[in-house]
């Protein structure tokens, strides 16, 4: 079984029995977003806090 499928089965298995389809989909999407962020961090695809703060400040002007 693929790692992706195993992860999805584990996430779904942790959900309460009365979870709705939408709640399960949100949990799966959240787990995927977290994993993508961790993968980006491990690959060095990040920005310094000061750099992000500067960008946000420039958008607010």
Secondary structure, DSSP 8 states (H G I E B T S, - for coil): --HHHHHHHHHHHTS-TT--HHHHHHHHHHHHHHHHHHHHHHTT----HHHHHHHHHHHT-
